[in-house]
Amino acid sequence: MARLAQTPGLTDVQRSILETVREFADKEIIPHAQRLEHADEYPTDILDGMREMGLFGLTIDEEYGGLGESLLTYALVVEELSRGWMSISGIVNTHFIVAYLISQHGSAEQKARLLPKMATGEVRGAFSMSEPECGSDVSAIKSKAVRQGDDYVLNGQKMWLTNGAYSSVVATLVKTDTGADSVYGNMSTFLLEKEPGFGETAPGLTIPGKIDKMGYKGVETTEMVLDGVTVPASAVLGGEEKVGRGFYQMMDGIEVGRVNVAARACGISIRAFELAVAYAQQRKTFGQPLARHQAIAFKLAEMGTKIEAAHSLMVNAARLKDAGQRNDVEAGMAKLLASEYCAEVVQEAFRIHGGYGYSKEYEIERLMREAPFLLIGEGTSEIQKTIISRGLLKEYKL
């Protein structure tokens, strides 16, 4: 394995998992990613291989049929998958977040019913907070759930659901009037179950179609329209007693998601470096390989250093969460640095490729369209800076 982005202190099981996933990425993802991405084709065969490997149950407890691995293992697996193709990691990301939310906050009935099927990939999860008129400002969501007898009726429109179509359960944040003083205490998370596909996939729940994106193709990103969706009170994440706790549950999941985005950024950066260093050693100008020119050699040095820094922050954030500690500041730091460095590393790799980097025949063209997503996914860089500064000011308060 290459020297870049090594992680000390892993168990034999963790190393074995990562070696298997890397081999899978090399043989089953990278050779097909360009064709699938350009066609915006759903990677069914790749996902079947991931199901056979048990990756959908990676972090789910063994008592529910999963592998019971840590967030660190999950993050390192995502890094390897993203090195192959970021869209593949996107498919498992929201699934992992929903599985985590159910594991940490779900009722005994929700865990027993959903987690075994999620572990096999038979049931896949999607995660929904954003709406057409709000993204980072979660307090501005308008979708509502109103109590009617023993049920809740949901109405509203959600946006930017990865796995919106092919998922079977969507963890969905909506407003509920609990009478709390804070707007954040008047939000609840519902586990909305539906059939995979587009159109009306459950009574009143419609997935209109795919959003056409600049990059991040293959995996579907959708809207979700809620028009009188009626669910029992038991559909609240954690059961009816957890009404009003939705925002805090979702923020716990977002900390996992931000570690994931940092891992995705590291994976893309590693692939961009691999492409750049290979091209720089093969392509000759002025009688010698590009890598022998100091200007290019310095670019490679800076790229490698940025990858190491981002990888280290990502690993630290994952290990803190695994230790049961709050990691909002550290996850924000990891996501901020990794996504910004990813954009820089990919652009430098693009520059090293010269005119060929602009051709769709070269993989770096795809990475140039994928990297920008990480600057905004799971909260923009500006949001991360807000979270980081607030946390540091609280800790260093005079």
DOROFI-885817 format. One record per residue (C-alpha): residue in one letter; residue number from 1; x, y, z. Coordinates in Angstrom, 2 decimals. Example, Ala and Ser with C-alpha at 12.3 -4.5 7.8 and 13.67 -1.06 7.14 Angstrom:
residues 2
[A; 1; [12.30; -4.50; 7.80]] [S; 2; [13.67; -1.06; 7.14]] 
***
This chain:
residues 398
[M; 1; [0.00; 0.00; 0.00]] [A; 2; [1.19; 3.51; -0.74]] [R; 3; [2.86; 5.58; 1.94]] [L; 4; [0.27; 8.38; 1.79]] [A; 5; [-2.48; 8.62; 4.46]] [Q; 6; [-1.42; 5.72; 6.67]] [T; 7; [-3.32; 5.24; 9.96]] [P; 8; [-1.40; 3.86; 12.96]] [G; 9; [-2.98; 1.76; 15.67]] [L; 10; [-5.41; -0.25; 13.55]] [T; 11; [-6.42; -3.79; 14.48]] [D; 12; [-5.80; -6.75; 12.22]] [V; 13; [-9.53; -6.82; 11.45]] [Q; 14; [-9.54; -3.16; 10.44]] [R; 15; [-6.50; -3.63; 8.21]] [S; 16; [-8.10; -6.67; 6.60]] [I; 17; [-11.32; -4.78; 5.90]] [L; 18; [-9.45; -1.85; 4.36]] [E; 19; [-7.28; -4.09; 2.18]] [T; 20; [-10.41; -5.84; 0.91]] [V; 21; [-12.17; -2.56; 0.17]] [R; 22; [-9.11; -1.12; -1.58]] [E; 23; [-8.85; -4.20; -3.78]] [F; 24; [-12.58; -3.92; -4.53]] [A; 25; [-12.16; -0.25; -5.47]] [D; 26; [-9.22; -1.06; -7.75]] [K; 27; [-10.96; -3.93; -9.53]] [E; 28; [-14.68; -3.12; -9.42]] [I; 29; [-15.02; 0.66; -9.10]] [I; 30; [-12.18; 2.55; -10.80]] [P; 31; [-12.39; 0.64; -14.13]] [H; 32; [-16.12; 1.44; -14.45]] [A; 33; [-16.48; 4.82; -12.75]] [Q; 34; [-15.87; 6.97; -15.83]] [R; 35; [-18.45; 5.20; -17.97]] [L; 36; [-21.08; 5.09; -15.23]] [E; 37; [-20.51; 8.70; -14.22]] [H; 38; [-20.69; 10.09; -17.73]] [A; 39; [-23.90; 8.13; -18.35]] [D; 40; [-25.31; 9.10; -14.92]] [E; 41; [-26.04; 5.39; -14.51]] [Y; 42; [-26.90; 3.84; -11.18]] [P; 43; [-24.05; 1.47; -10.16]] [T; 44; [-26.19; -1.61; -9.46]] [D; 45; [-23.40; -4.18; -9.94]] [I; 46; [-21.03; -2.31; -7.64]] [L; 47; [-23.70; -2.10; -4.94]] [D; 48; [-24.39; -5.82; -5.22]] [G; 49; [-20.70; -6.41; -4.56]] [M; 50; [-20.81; -4.13; -1.53]] [R; 51; [-23.80; -6.02; -0.16]] [E; 52; [-21.94; -9.31; -0.53]] [M; 53; [-19.02; -7.80; 1.41]] [G; 54; [-21.36; -6.75; 4.22]] [L; 55; [-20.47; -3.07; 3.93]] [F; 56; [-24.04; -1.86; 4.51]] [G; 57; [-23.85; -3.38; 7.99]] [L; 58; [-20.34; -2.15; 8.73]] [T; 59; [-21.26; -0.07; 11.81]] [I; 60; [-24.44; -1.92; 12.85]] [D; 61; [-24.12; -4.00; 16.01]] [E; 62; [-23.49; -7.70; 15.62]] [E; 63; [-26.73; -8.51; 17.48]] [Y; 64; [-28.59; -7.05; 14.49]] [G; 65; [-26.46; -8.86; 11.90]] [G; 66; [-23.87; -6.16; 11.29]] [L; 67; [-20.10; -6.12; 11.67]] [G; 68; [-20.15; -3.79; 14.70]] [E; 69; [-17.21; -1.73; 13.50]] [S; 70; [-16.25; 1.75; 14.70]] [L; 71; [-16.76; 5.16; 13.11]] [L; 72; [-13.03; 5.17; 12.38]] [T; 73; [-13.33; 1.97; 10.35]] [Y; 74; [-16.33; 3.42; 8.54]] [A; 75; [-14.44; 6.64; 7.75]] [L; 76; [-11.43; 4.77; 6.41]] [V; 77; [-13.69; 2.56; 4.27]] [V; 78; [-15.38; 5.68; 2.89]] [E; 79; [-11.95; 7.11; 2.10]] [E; 80; [-11.13; 4.00; 0.06]] [L; 81; [-14.50; 3.99; -1.73]] [S; 82; [-14.18; 7.70; -2.56]] [R; 83; [-10.74; 7.08; -3.97]] [G; 84; [-12.59; 4.83; -6.41]] [W; 85; [-15.61; 7.03; -7.05]] [M; 86; [-17.20; 9.54; -4.70]] [S; 87; [-20.75; 8.61; -5.69]] [I; 88; [-20.28; 5.13; -4.23]] [S; 89; [-19.40; 6.60; -0.85]] [G; 90; [-22.45; 8.85; -1.10]] [I; 91; [-24.70; 5.82; -1.39]] [V; 92; [-23.46; 4.38; 1.90]] [N; 93; [-23.10; 7.72; 3.73]] [T; 94; [-26.76; 8.51; 4.35]] [H; 95; [-27.41; 4.82; 4.99]] [F; 96; [-24.77; 4.85; 7.73]] [I; 97; [-26.15; 8.06; 9.26]] [V; 98; [-29.67; 6.64; 9.46]] [A; 99; [-28.37; 3.35; 10.88]] [Y; 100; [-26.41; 5.35; 13.45]] [L; 101; [-29.47; 7.43; 14.38]] [I; 102; [-31.58; 4.33; 14.86]] [S; 103; [-28.83; 2.60; 16.84]] [Q; 104; [-28.30; 5.60; 19.13]] [H; 105; [-31.79; 7.06; 19.39]] [G; 106; [-34.26; 4.50; 18.06]] [S; 107; [-36.81; 2.58; 20.09]] [A; 108; [-36.29; -1.13; 20.77]] [E; 109; [-38.97; -1.90; 18.17]] [Q; 110; [-37.33; 0.32; 15.53]] [K; 111; [-33.94; -1.28; 16.11]] [A; 112; [-35.25; -4.84; 15.99]] [R; 113; [-37.34; -4.24; 12.87]] [L; 114; [-35.07; -2.04; 10.75]] [L; 115; [-31.43; -2.67; 11.65]] [P; 116; [-31.21; -6.34; 10.55]] [K; 117; [-32.54; -5.44; 7.09]] [M; 118; [-30.28; -2.38; 6.93]] [A; 119; [-27.28; -4.56; 7.79]] [T; 120; [-27.85; -6.67; 4.67]] [G; 121; [-28.64; -3.67; 2.46]] [E; 122; [-32.18; -4.95; 1.87]] [V; 123; [-33.38; -1.71; 3.46]] [R; 124; [-31.34; 1.40; 2.73]] [G; 125; [-31.57; 4.74; 4.47]] [A; 126; [-31.84; 8.38; 3.38]] [F; 127; [-31.49; 11.51; 5.49]] [S; 128; [-33.60; 14.65; 5.06]] [M; 129; [-33.23; 18.07; 6.67]] [S; 130; [-32.84; 20.62; 3.84]] [E; 131; [-35.75; 22.28; 2.05]] [P; 132; [-36.02; 24.39; -1.12]] [E; 133; [-35.77; 27.64; 0.87]] [C; 134; [-33.31; 26.61; 3.54]] [G; 135; [-30.14; 24.60; 3.85]] [S; 136; [-27.77; 25.45; 6.68]] [D; 137; [-30.46; 27.45; 8.51]] [V; 138; [-32.25; 24.43; 9.92]] [S; 139; [-34.49; 26.61; 12.08]] [A; 140; [-36.17; 27.89; 8.91]] [I; 141; [-37.66; 24.56; 7.82]] [K; 142; [-41.38; 24.73; 7.07]] [S; 143; [-42.42; 21.10; 6.80]] [K; 144; [-44.74; 20.17; 9.65]] [A; 145; [-46.19; 17.20; 11.45]] [V; 146; [-49.57; 17.75; 13.14]] [R; 147; [-51.02; 15.34; 15.67]] [Q; 148; [-54.39; 13.84; 14.72]] [G; 149; [-55.60; 11.27; 17.20]] [D; 150; [-53.01; 8.49; 17.45]] [D; 151; [-51.27; 9.59; 14.25]] [Y; 152; [-49.22; 12.45; 12.81]] [V; 153; [-49.94; 14.04; 9.45]] [L; 154; [-46.92; 15.44; 7.59]] [N; 155; [-46.93; 18.14; 4.93]] [G; 156; [-44.09; 19.97; 3.23]] [Q; 157; [-41.29; 19.71; 0.72]] [K; 158; [-37.77; 18.44; 1.35]] [M; 159; [-34.69; 18.87; -0.85]] [W; 160; [-31.29; 17.32; -1.62]] [L; 161; [-31.95; 13.73; -0.58]] [T; 162; [-29.09; 11.44; -1.52]] [N; 163; [-30.59; 7.95; -1.98]] [G; 164; [-33.98; 9.64; -2.10]] [A; 165; [-35.37; 7.15; -4.60]] [Y; 166; [-33.69; 3.84; -3.81]] [S; 167; [-34.01; 4.13; -0.02]] [S; 168; [-36.76; 2.44; 1.96]] [V; 169; [-36.59; 4.56; 5.12]] [V; 170; [-36.01; 8.32; 5.28]] [A; 171; [-35.06; 10.00; 8.57]] [T; 172; [-36.96; 13.27; 8.12]] [L; 173; [-36.79; 16.41; 10.28]] [V; 174; [-40.02; 18.43; 10.51]] [K; 175; [-41.56; 20.96; 12.87]] [T; 176; [-43.87; 19.78; 15.63]] [D; 177; [-45.63; 22.17; 17.99]] [T; 178; [-44.46; 20.95; 21.37]] [G; 179; [-44.75; 24.33; 23.09]] [A; 180; [-41.01; 24.57; 23.70]] [D; 181; [-39.46; 28.02; 24.09]] [S; 182; [-36.75; 27.27; 21.50]] [V; 183; [-37.50; 26.61; 17.85]] [Y; 184; [-35.08; 23.70; 18.11]] [G; 185; [-37.26; 22.07; 20.75]] [N; 186; [-40.18; 22.14; 18.34]] [M; 187; [-38.67; 19.75; 15.81]] [S; 188; [-39.01; 15.99; 15.55]] [T; 189; [-37.43; 13.29; 13.41]] [F; 190; [-39.74; 10.77; 11.75]] [L; 191; [-38.73; 7.50; 10.16]] [L; 192; [-40.77; 7.55; 6.96]] [E; 193; [-40.96; 4.15; 5.30]] [K; 194; [-41.64; 3.82; 1.59]] [E; 195; [-41.09; 1.68; -1.47]] [P; 196; [-37.87; 2.27; -3.45]] [G; 197; [-38.36; 4.17; -6.69]] [F; 198; [-39.77; 7.38; -8.13]] [G; 199; [-43.30; 8.72; -8.04]] [E; 200; [-45.69; 8.16; -5.14]] [T; 201; [-43.76; 5.60; -3.12]] [A; 202; [-46.06; 5.71; -0.07]] [P; 203; [-49.49; 7.33; 0.41]] [G; 204; [-48.88; 11.08; 0.12]] [L; 205; [-45.09; 10.71; -0.25]] [T; 206; [-43.72; 11.51; -3.71]] [I; 207; [-40.17; 11.38; -5.07]] [P; 208; [-40.56; 13.48; -8.27]] [G; 209; [-37.31; 12.58; -10.05]] [K; 210; [-33.55; 13.07; -10.08]] [I; 211; [-31.97; 16.50; -9.77]] [D; 212; [-29.51; 16.99; -12.64]] [K; 213; [-26.14; 17.85; -11.12]] [M; 214; [-22.76; 19.09; -12.31]] [G; 215; [-21.05; 16.10; -10.71]] [Y; 216; [-21.78; 13.47; -8.07]] [K; 217; [-23.63; 11.49; -10.71]] [G; 218; [-24.76; 7.88; -10.70]] [V; 219; [-26.22; 8.22; -7.21]] [E; 220; [-29.59; 9.94; -7.27]] [T; 221; [-30.27; 13.24; -5.50]] [T; 222; [-33.97; 14.05; -5.19]] [E; 223; [-36.73; 16.15; -3.71]] [M; 224; [-39.41; 14.66; -1.47]] [V; 225; [-42.97; 16.00; -1.36]] [L; 226; [-45.09; 15.28; 1.71]] [D; 227; [-48.81; 15.75; 1.08]] [G; 228; [-50.86; 14.43; 3.96]] [V; 229; [-48.47; 11.61; 4.84]] [T; 230; [-50.09; 9.85; 7.81]] [V; 231; [-47.90; 7.83; 10.18]] [P; 232; [-48.39; 6.46; 13.70]] [A; 233; [-46.73; 8.16; 16.65]] [S; 234; [-44.38; 5.17; 16.80]] [A; 235; [-42.75; 6.50; 13.60]] [V; 236; [-41.04; 9.23; 15.64]] [L; 237; [-37.36; 8.33; 16.01]] [G; 238; [-37.16; 6.83; 19.49]] [G; 239; [-40.92; 6.66; 19.88]] [E; 240; [-43.51; 9.24; 20.89]] [E; 241; [-41.61; 10.30; 24.01]] [K; 242; [-38.89; 11.70; 21.72]] [V; 243; [-41.15; 14.27; 20.06]] [G; 244; [-39.28; 17.58; 20.18]] [R; 245; [-35.85; 15.93; 20.22]] [G; 246; [-35.42; 15.74; 16.45]] [F; 247; [-32.97; 18.60; 15.99]] [Y; 248; [-30.58; 17.23; 18.61]] [Q; 249; [-30.81; 13.73; 17.17]] [M; 250; [-30.05; 15.03; 13.69]] [M; 251; [-27.08; 17.06; 14.90]] [D; 252; [-25.64; 13.91; 16.43]] [G; 253; [-25.98; 12.27; 13.02]] [I; 254; [-24.44; 15.28; 11.28]] [E; 255; [-21.25; 14.87; 13.33]] [V; 256; [-20.98; 11.41; 11.78]] [G; 257; [-21.79; 12.88; 8.37]] [R; 258; [-19.08; 15.52; 8.61]] [V; 259; [-16.47; 12.90; 9.40]] [N; 260; [-17.75; 11.09; 6.31]] [V; 261; [-17.41; 14.17; 4.10]] [A; 262; [-13.87; 14.68; 5.38]] [A; 263; [-13.13; 11.05; 4.52]] [R; 264; [-14.61; 11.49; 1.05]] [A; 265; [-12.44; 14.55; 0.51]] [C; 266; [-9.36; 12.61; 1.58]] [G; 267; [-10.23; 9.79; -0.80]] [I; 268; [-10.66; 12.10; -3.78]] [S; 269; [-7.45; 13.92; -2.87]] [I; 270; [-5.53; 10.65; -2.74]] [R; 271; [-6.84; 9.65; -6.17]] [A; 272; [-6.02; 13.06; -7.62]] [F; 273; [-2.49; 12.75; -6.23]] [E; 274; [-2.11; 9.26; -7.69]] [L; 275; [-3.18; 10.51; -11.11]] [A; 276; [-0.94; 13.57; -10.90]] [V; 277; [2.19; 11.74; -9.76]] [A; 278; [1.73; 9.04; -12.42]] [Y; 279; [1.21; 11.60; -15.19]] [A; 280; [4.15; 13.72; -13.96]] [Q; 281; [6.49; 10.73; -14.19]] [Q; 282; [5.28; 9.60; -17.63]] [R; 283; [4.86; 12.92; -19.45]] [K; 284; [8.08; 14.51; -20.71]] [T; 285; [8.73; 18.16; -21.47]] [F; 286; [12.03; 19.79; -22.38]] [G; 287; [13.71; 16.38; -22.41]] [Q; 288; [12.74; 15.14; -18.95]] [P; 289; [9.67; 13.93; -17.02]] [L; 290; [7.45; 16.63; -15.56]] [A; 291; [8.24; 15.38; -12.05]] [R; 292; [11.89; 16.41; -12.55]] [H; 293; [10.86; 20.04; -12.95]] [Q; 294; [11.03; 21.76; -9.59]] [A; 295; [7.75; 23.63; -10.16]] [I; 296; [5.89; 20.32; -10.53]] [A; 297; [7.85; 18.52; -7.80]] [F; 298; [6.91; 21.27; -5.34]] [K; 299; [3.24; 20.93; -6.30]] [L; 300; [3.40; 17.21; -5.52]] [A; 301; [5.08; 17.91; -2.17]] [E; 302; [2.38; 20.39; -1.20]] [M; 303; [-0.40; 18.05; -2.35]] [G; 304; [0.96; 15.16; -0.28]] [T; 305; [1.34; 17.37; 2.80]] [K; 306; [-2.24; 18.61; 2.55]] [I; 307; [-3.55; 15.06; 2.24]] [E; 308; [-1.65; 13.97; 5.34]] [A; 309; [-2.96; 16.94; 7.34]] [A; 310; [-6.57; 16.38; 6.29]] [H; 311; [-6.36; 12.62; 6.89]] [S; 312; [-4.98; 13.16; 10.40]] [L; 313; [-7.78; 15.54; 11.37]] [M; 314; [-10.38; 13.14; 9.98]] [V; 315; [-8.95; 10.21; 11.96]] [N; 316; [-8.85; 12.29; 15.14]] [A; 317; [-12.49; 13.36; 14.77]] [A; 318; [-13.58; 9.75; 14.23]] [R; 319; [-11.63; 8.48; 17.23]] [L; 320; [-13.13; 11.14; 19.50]] [K; 321; [-16.66; 10.11; 18.48]] [D; 322; [-15.77; 6.45; 19.01]] [A; 323; [-14.57; 7.34; 22.52]] [G; 324; [-17.99; 8.78; 23.32]] [Q; 325; [-16.78; 12.36; 23.34]] [R; 326; [-18.44; 15.29; 21.61]] [N; 327; [-16.58; 16.04; 18.40]] [D; 328; [-18.53; 18.89; 16.78]] [V; 329; [-15.49; 21.20; 16.72]] [E; 330; [-13.09; 18.48; 15.58]] [A; 331; [-15.52; 17.15; 12.95]] [G; 332; [-16.00; 20.71; 11.71]] [M; 333; [-12.23; 21.22; 11.52]] [A; 334; [-11.78; 17.94; 9.65]] [K; 335; [-14.58; 18.70; 7.20]] [L; 336; [-13.37; 22.28; 6.65]] [L; 337; [-9.72; 21.44; 6.04]] [A; 338; [-10.29; 18.25; 4.06]] [S; 339; [-12.85; 19.77; 1.69]] [E; 340; [-10.84; 22.95; 1.07]] [Y; 341; [-7.61; 21.00; 0.58]] [C; 342; [-9.41; 18.55; -1.68]] [A; 343; [-10.46; 21.38; -3.99]] [E; 344; [-6.85; 22.63; -4.05]] [V; 345; [-5.26; 19.21; -4.57]] [V; 346; [-7.65; 18.32; -7.40]] [Q; 347; [-7.03; 21.64; -9.12]] [E; 348; [-3.25; 21.19; -8.89]] [A; 349; [-3.60; 17.69; -10.36]] [F; 350; [-5.69; 19.21; -13.14]] [R; 351; [-2.96; 21.79; -13.83]] [I; 352; [-0.29; 19.10; -13.94]] [H; 353; [-2.32; 17.30; -16.62]] [G; 354; [-2.35; 20.46; -18.72]] [G; 355; [-4.71; 20.36; -21.70]] [Y; 356; [-5.38; 16.66; -21.24]] [G; 357; [-7.03; 17.39; -17.90]] [Y; 358; [-9.80; 19.16; -19.76]] [S; 359; [-10.60; 16.04; -21.78]] [K; 360; [-13.33; 13.69; -20.59]] [E; 361; [-11.02; 10.81; -21.45]] [Y; 362; [-9.00; 11.63; -18.34]] [E; 363; [-10.23; 10.84; -14.86]] [I; 364; [-9.13; 14.16; -13.41]] [E; 365; [-11.94; 15.89; -15.37]] [R; 366; [-14.49; 13.97; -13.29]] [L; 367; [-12.74; 14.81; -10.03]] [M; 368; [-12.82; 18.49; -10.96]] [R; 369; [-16.61; 18.30; -11.05]] [E; 370; [-16.93; 16.23; -7.89]] [A; 371; [-14.65; 18.10; -5.49]] [P; 372; [-16.79; 21.30; -5.29]] [F; 373; [-19.70; 19.35; -3.80]] [L; 374; [-17.67; 18.69; -0.67]] [L; 375; [-17.33; 22.43; -0.05]] [I; 376; [-21.08; 22.66; 0.54]] [G; 377; [-22.23; 19.15; 1.54]] [E; 378; [-23.02; 18.64; 5.26]] [G; 379; [-22.61; 22.37; 5.83]] [T; 380; [-20.53; 24.94; 3.95]] [S; 381; [-17.03; 25.97; 4.97]] [E; 382; [-18.52; 29.12; 6.47]] [I; 383; [-20.85; 27.03; 8.65]] [Q; 384; [-17.88; 24.93; 9.80]] [K; 385; [-16.00; 28.09; 10.76]] [T; 386; [-19.02; 29.26; 12.75]] [I; 387; [-19.22; 25.94; 14.62]] [I; 388; [-15.47; 25.87; 15.25]] [S; 389; [-15.23; 29.47; 16.47]] [R; 390; [-18.23; 29.11; 18.79]] [G; 391; [-16.80; 25.96; 20.30]] [L; 392; [-13.36; 27.47; 20.81]] [L; 393; [-14.74; 30.69; 22.29]] [K; 394; [-16.84; 28.68; 24.72]] [E; 395; [-13.82; 26.64; 25.81]] [Y; 396; [-11.50; 29.64; 26.09]] [K; 397; [-14.08; 31.97; 27.62]] [L; 398; [-12.51; 34.57; 29.93]] 
***
